[in-house]
Amino acid sequence: MRQEIYQRLQHREELLRFVRLHPVWYRTLARDPSTFTDLEKQANYFYGKTVPQRIGQFGDQLSMVNMLIQMARAMRD
């Protein structure tokens, strides 16, 4: 792997962890360093950091809060 690619991975600990979990990326980056943006996209999807995933997580949290409020109202009555 090229030194500049490895340094970029070291600066972003999350990407380095992703590459260690998916060793195929070592070979991919060694052969074609321009796929680094693809690596970032895959890592964001893996860690749930894409916009649709974050919206889904927010919706899940919102429904959980709503359920807790309803449960508190039911216990109060």
C-alpha positions as CSV (number, residue, x, y, z in Angstrom):
1,M,0.0,0.0,0.0
2,R,1.3,3.4,-0.8
3,Q,2.5,5.6,2.0
4,E,0.1,8.5,1.4
5,I,-2.9,6.2,1.4
6,Y,-1.7,4.6,4.7
7,Q,-1.2,8.0,6.2
8,R,-4.8,9.0,5.2
9,L,-6.0,5.9,6.9
10,Q,-4.1,6.6,10.0
11,H,-5.6,10.1,10.3
12,R,-9.1,8.6,10.1
13,E,-9.2,5.8,12.7
14,E,-12.6,4.7,11.6
15,L,-11.4,4.0,8.1
16,L,-8.4,2.1,9.3
17,R,-10.7,-0.1,11.5
18,F,-12.9,-0.7,8.5
19,V,-10.0,-1.8,6.3
20,R,-8.8,-4.1,9.0
21,L,-12.3,-5.7,9.2
22,H,-12.4,-5.9,5.4
23,P,-8.9,-6.9,4.2
24,V,-10.0,-6.9,0.5
25,W,-9.6,-3.1,0.6
26,Y,-5.8,-3.5,1.2
27,R,-5.5,-5.1,-2.2
28,T,-7.9,-2.7,-3.8
29,L,-6.2,0.4,-2.5
30,A,-2.7,-1.0,-3.4
31,R,-3.8,-1.6,-7.0
32,D,-5.9,1.5,-7.5
33,P,-5.5,4.3,-4.9
34,S,-8.2,6.3,-6.6
35,T,-10.8,4.0,-5.1
36,F,-10.3,5.7,-1.7
37,T,-13.5,7.6,-2.2
38,D,-15.3,4.3,-2.7
39,L,-13.7,3.1,0.5
40,E,-15.1,6.1,2.4
41,K,-18.6,5.5,0.9
42,Q,-18.5,1.9,2.0
43,A,-17.3,2.7,5.4
44,N,-20.0,5.3,5.9
45,Y,-22.6,2.8,4.9
46,F,-21.1,0.2,7.2
47,Y,-21.1,2.5,10.2
48,G,-24.5,3.9,9.5
49,K,-23.5,7.4,8.6
50,T,-25.3,8.0,5.4
51,V,-28.2,10.5,5.4
52,P,-31.0,7.9,5.0
53,Q,-29.6,5.8,7.8
54,R,-29.3,8.8,10.1
55,I,-32.9,9.9,9.3
56,G,-34.0,6.3,10.1
57,Q,-32.2,6.3,13.4
58,F,-33.7,9.7,14.3
59,G,-37.2,8.3,13.4
60,D,-36.6,5.3,15.6
61,Q,-35.5,7.4,18.5
62,L,-38.5,9.7,18.0
63,S,-40.9,6.8,18.0
64,M,-39.2,5.4,21.2
65,V,-39.7,8.7,23.0
66,N,-43.3,8.8,21.8
67,M,-43.9,5.3,23.2
68,L,-42.3,6.3,26.5
69,I,-44.5,9.3,26.8
70,Q,-47.6,7.3,26.1
71,M,-46.6,4.7,28.6
72,A,-46.0,7.4,31.3
73,R,-49.5,8.8,30.5
74,A,-51.0,5.4,30.8
75,M,-49.3,4.8,34.2
76,R,-50.5,8.2,35.5
77,D,-54.1,7.5,34.7
